[in-house]
């Protein structure tokens, strides 16, 4: 019975680590998205490379079936979002 308990505990700990890693990466992804949006709003050049690098890391974690997938982001997506924001403010 002890081996079963140990196996369940070990499995739970691994899942917890995956979730903790996901939360950190997801927060970092959001920071990079906000950075790109801010640059785009100010008509400065921006890149989605950092966003998508983190997104790929998240999606690799998601292959374990515990955390959700995230979409890759394109420059057009950021520009469309900024356009929607500026149209709302008018």
N, CA, C and O of each residue as an XYZ file, in Angstrom:
360
protein
N       0.819     -1.190      0.000
C       0.000      0.000      0.000
C       0.867      1.260      0.000
O       0.501      2.273     -0.595
N       1.988      1.188      0.656
C       2.890      2.326      0.737
C       3.430      2.726     -0.639
O       3.586      3.914     -0.920
N       3.713      1.746     -1.491
C       4.216      2.021     -2.832
C       3.203      2.774     -3.677
O       3.563      3.649     -4.465
N       1.927      2.426     -3.507
C       0.865      3.115     -4.238
C       0.810      4.570     -3.796
O       0.719      5.479     -4.621
N       0.866      4.777     -2.497
C       0.828      6.138     -1.956
C       2.018      6.952     -2.466
O       1.856      8.108     -2.856
N       3.181      6.369     -2.463
C       4.386      7.044     -2.948
C       4.263      7.383     -4.426
O       4.652      8.469     -4.856
N       3.721      6.451     -5.200
C       3.550      6.693     -6.636
C       2.559      7.817     -6.887
O       2.781      8.661     -7.755
N       1.478      7.834     -6.141
C       0.473      8.904     -6.289
C       1.079     10.241     -5.879
O       0.875     11.246     -6.560
N       1.803     10.263     -4.800
C       2.449     11.491     -4.335
C       3.442     12.011     -5.363
O       3.481     13.205     -5.658
N       4.234     11.107     -5.899
C       5.231     11.491     -6.900
C       4.540     12.044     -8.151
O       4.975     13.054     -8.705
N       3.480     11.393     -8.590
C       2.715     11.848     -9.751
C       2.107     13.229     -9.500
O       2.151     14.100    -10.369
N       1.551     13.419     -8.332
C       0.947     14.704     -7.971
C       1.998     15.815     -7.941
O       1.746     16.935     -8.386
N       3.158     15.493     -7.420
C       4.241     16.490     -7.376
C       4.682     16.891     -8.779
O       4.937     18.067     -9.038
N       4.772     15.921     -9.681
C       5.150     16.225    -11.066
C       4.100     17.111    -11.718
O       4.440     18.065    -12.418
N       2.827     16.802    -11.493
C       1.759     17.621    -12.062
C       1.801     19.033    -11.489
O       1.602     20.010    -12.212
N       2.058     19.136    -10.205
C       2.143     20.448     -9.560
C       3.274     21.274    -10.170
O       3.115     22.473    -10.400
N       4.398     20.645    -10.427
C       5.530     21.343    -11.042
C       5.173     21.831    -12.450
O       5.540     22.941    -12.836
N       4.463     21.008    -13.210
C       4.042     21.398    -14.552
C       3.120     22.621    -14.466
O       3.263     23.566    -15.242
N       2.187     22.597    -13.530
C       1.249     23.717    -13.378
C       1.996     24.974    -12.940
O       1.722     26.057    -13.457
N       2.929     24.856    -12.003
C       3.713     26.013    -11.570
C       4.508     26.598    -12.730
O       4.556     27.816    -12.901
N       5.124     25.746    -13.514
C       5.891     26.201    -14.675
C       4.974     26.889    -15.676
O       5.319     27.939    -16.219
N       3.812     26.303    -15.922
C       2.838     26.906    -16.828
C       2.455     28.310    -16.363
O       2.439     29.246    -17.162
N       2.150     28.457    -15.092
C       1.729     29.762    -14.579
C       2.811     30.814    -14.762
O       2.521     31.954    -15.124
N       4.054     30.433    -14.512
C       5.174     31.365    -14.712
C       5.309     31.742    -16.178
O       5.459     32.917    -16.515
N       5.254     30.740    -17.050
C       5.395     31.002    -18.484
C       4.222     31.819    -19.022
O       4.411     32.704    -19.857
N       3.023     31.527    -18.549
C       1.848     32.251    -19.019
C       1.917     33.715    -18.609
O       1.541     34.592    -19.387
N       2.387     33.989    -17.411
C       2.564     35.362    -16.957
C       3.616     36.075    -17.802
O       3.424     37.226    -18.193
N       4.717     35.401    -18.081
C       5.771     35.966    -18.922
C       5.241     36.246    -20.320
O       5.552     37.283    -20.905
N       4.446     35.333    -20.858
C       3.838     35.514    -22.184
C       2.966     36.760    -22.192
O       3.034     37.554    -23.130
N       2.158     36.941    -21.174
C       1.291     38.117    -21.086
C       2.112     39.410    -21.012
O       1.740     40.422    -21.607
N       3.220     39.368    -20.286
C       4.104     40.536    -20.210
C       4.660     40.881    -21.593
O       4.701     42.050    -21.978
N       5.081     39.869    -22.325
C       5.612     40.097    -23.669
C       4.525     40.614    -24.610
O       4.800     41.450    -25.470
N       3.317     40.133    -24.457
C       2.208     40.616    -25.282
C       1.949     42.089    -24.975
O       1.791     42.897    -25.891
N       1.906     42.437    -23.704
C       1.682     43.837    -23.313
C       2.798     44.734    -23.841
O       2.550     45.861    -24.271
N       4.004     44.234    -23.807
C       5.148     44.990    -24.332
C       4.963     45.255    -25.829
O       5.177     46.375    -26.293
N       4.573     44.243    -26.569
C       4.349     44.398    -28.010
C       3.210     45.371    -28.275
O       3.300     46.195    -29.186
N       2.149     45.287    -27.498
C       1.005     46.192    -27.667
C       1.420     47.632    -27.404
O       1.057     48.536    -28.157
N       2.175     47.843    -26.341
C       2.638     49.192    -26.009
C       3.498     49.770    -27.130
O       3.330     50.926    -27.519
N       4.408     48.967    -27.638
C       5.257     49.425    -28.740
C       4.417     49.738    -29.977
O       4.634     50.757    -30.633
N       3.479     48.882    -30.291
C       2.623     49.092    -31.460
C       1.776     50.352    -31.301
O       1.598     51.105    -32.258
N       1.257     50.582    -30.105
C       0.460     51.793    -29.838
C       1.285     53.042    -30.092
O       0.767     54.058    -30.558
N       2.569     52.959    -29.783
C       3.470     54.108    -29.942
C       4.147     54.133    -31.312
O       5.111     54.865    -31.533
N       3.627     53.329    -32.210
C       4.132     53.266    -33.595
C       5.619     52.927    -33.653
O       6.352     53.427    -34.507
N       6.050     52.066    -32.727
C       7.426     51.591    -32.709
C       7.456     50.147    -33.199
O       6.458     49.429    -33.140
N       8.615     49.748    -33.679
C       8.719     48.374    -34.164
C       8.672     47.407    -32.982
O       9.112     47.726    -31.877
N       8.133     46.231    -33.242
C       8.009     45.208    -32.214
C       8.160     43.852    -32.876
O       8.090     43.716    -34.098
N       8.368     42.858    -32.035
C       8.502     41.493    -32.510
C       7.665     40.578    -31.632
O       7.499     40.830    -30.438
N       7.147     39.532    -32.219
C       6.389     38.537    -31.459
C       7.254     37.302    -31.165
O       6.757     36.289    -30.674
N       8.518     37.400    -31.464
C       9.431     36.263    -31.294
C       9.465     35.762    -29.848
O       9.367     34.558    -29.609
N       9.602     36.675    -28.885
C       9.648     36.268    -27.478
C       8.313     35.650    -27.051
O       8.283     34.662    -26.317
N       7.226     36.238    -27.514
C       5.892     35.724    -27.187
C       5.775     34.279    -27.658
O       5.346     33.402    -26.907
N       6.156     34.045    -28.895
C       5.995     32.712    -29.482
C       6.995     31.696    -28.947
O       6.717     30.497    -28.931
N       8.142     32.166    -28.516
C       9.101     31.246    -27.876
C       8.488     30.700    -26.589
O       8.532     29.496    -26.332
N       7.919     31.592    -25.787
C       7.274     31.175    -24.538
C       6.027     30.341    -24.840
O       5.749     29.360    -24.149
N       5.282     30.734    -25.868
C       4.092     29.975    -26.263
C       4.466     28.543    -26.619
O       3.763     27.606    -26.240
N       5.549     28.367    -27.333
C       6.001     27.010    -27.681
C       6.373     26.208    -26.439
O       6.110     25.008    -26.371
N       6.981     26.865    -25.461
C       7.303     26.176    -24.208
C       6.015     25.742    -23.498
O       5.921     24.628    -22.983
N       5.030     26.640    -23.482
C       3.736     26.311    -22.869
C       3.099     25.134    -23.595
O       2.602     24.203    -22.962
N       3.115     25.178    -24.915
C       2.475     24.118    -25.691
C       3.187     22.779    -25.538
O       2.560     21.726    -25.653
N       4.482     22.813    -25.283
C       5.194     21.569    -24.984
C       4.738     20.997    -23.641
O       4.601     19.783    -23.487
N       4.508     21.877    -22.682
C       3.966     21.417    -21.395
C       2.562     20.852    -21.575
O       2.194     19.864    -20.940
N       1.787     21.483    -22.438
C       0.397     21.068    -22.659
C       0.312     19.659    -23.234
O      -0.715     18.994    -23.096
N       1.369     19.205    -23.871
C       1.381     17.845    -24.414
C       1.228     16.800    -23.302
O       0.861     15.654    -23.561
N       1.511     17.209    -22.073
C       1.362     16.306    -20.936
C      -0.090     16.230    -20.474
O      -0.428     15.447    -19.587
N      -0.942     17.048    -21.084
C      -2.376     16.971    -20.827
C      -2.854     17.672    -19.577
O      -3.997     17.472    -19.167
N      -2.026     18.480    -18.962
C      -2.404     19.104    -17.695
C      -2.787     20.567    -17.883
O      -3.714     21.060    -17.240
N      -2.083     21.247    -18.753
C      -2.296     22.692    -18.938
C      -2.811     22.958    -20.354
O      -2.625     22.135    -21.250
N      -3.463     24.116    -20.554
C      -4.029     24.416    -21.867
C      -2.986     24.870    -22.880
O      -1.913     25.358    -22.523
N      -3.326     24.698    -24.133
C      -2.516     25.224    -25.233
C      -2.713     26.729    -25.332
O      -3.723     27.259    -24.870
N      -1.762     27.406    -25.928
C      -1.874     28.830    -26.223
C      -1.604     29.007    -27.710
O      -0.826     28.259    -28.303
N      -2.247     29.997    -28.304
C      -2.063     30.272    -29.729
C      -0.781     31.063    -29.953
O      -0.388     31.898    -29.138
N      -0.145     30.775    -31.082
C       0.974     31.604    -31.499
C       0.421     32.963    -31.917
O      -0.719     33.066    -32.370
N       1.229     33.991    -31.762
C       0.808     35.355    -32.028
C       1.555     35.878    -33.250
O       2.756     35.652    -33.396
N       0.842     36.574    -34.119
C       1.473     37.194    -35.286
C       1.507     38.705    -35.092
O       0.786     39.255    -34.259
N       2.353     39.364    -35.873
C       2.394     40.832    -35.840
C       1.028     41.405    -36.178
O       0.597     42.396    -35.590
N       0.347     40.770    -37.136
C      -0.971     41.253    -37.557
C      -1.973     41.177    -36.411
O      -2.824     42.055    -36.269
N      -1.877     40.148    -35.606
C      -2.784     40.016    -34.460
C      -2.585     41.176    -33.488
O      -3.558     41.735    -32.981
N      -1.346     41.532    -33.229
C      -1.061     42.653    -32.321
C      -1.591     43.950    -32.919
O      -2.245     44.737    -32.235
N      -1.308     44.164    -34.194
C      -1.766     45.398    -34.848
C      -3.288     45.472    -34.895
O      -3.856     46.543    -34.682
N      -3.953     44.363    -35.167
C      -5.416     44.343    -35.166
C      -5.964     44.674    -33.787
O      -6.944     45.408    -33.661
N      -5.341     44.139    -32.770
C      -5.782     44.410    -31.406
C      -5.629     45.889    -31.064
O      -6.532     46.502    -30.493
N      -4.485     46.450    -31.415
C      -4.243     47.875    -31.152
C      -5.247     48.727    -31.922
O      -5.749     49.725    -31.405
N      -5.532     48.334    -33.145
C      -6.515     49.051    -33.962
C      -7.888     49.032    -33.283
O      -8.572     50.056    -33.244
N      -8.289     47.894    -32.758
C      -9.561     47.783    -32.054
C      -9.568     48.664    -30.809
O     -10.569     49.312    -30.504
N      -8.443     48.684    -30.093
C      -8.347     49.522    -28.896
C      -8.498     51.003    -29.238
O      -9.220     51.739    -28.565
N      -7.813     51.420    -30.284
C      -7.866     52.841    -30.643
C      -9.229     53.221    -31.196
O      -9.666     54.357    -31.013
N      -9.908     52.306    -31.865
C     -11.265     52.591    -32.363
C     -12.262     52.709    -31.227
O     -13.224     53.470    -31.331
N     -12.056     51.983    -30.162
C     -12.955     52.052    -29.006
C     -12.823     53.383    -28.288
O     -13.788     53.881    -27.709
N     -11.626     53.961    -28.326
C     -11.364     55.208    -27.601
C     -11.893     56.429    -28.337
O     -11.992     57.503    -27.743
N     -12.231     56.297    -29.600
C     -12.676     57.433    -30.402
C     -14.072     57.851    -30.043
O     -14.603     58.797    -30.626
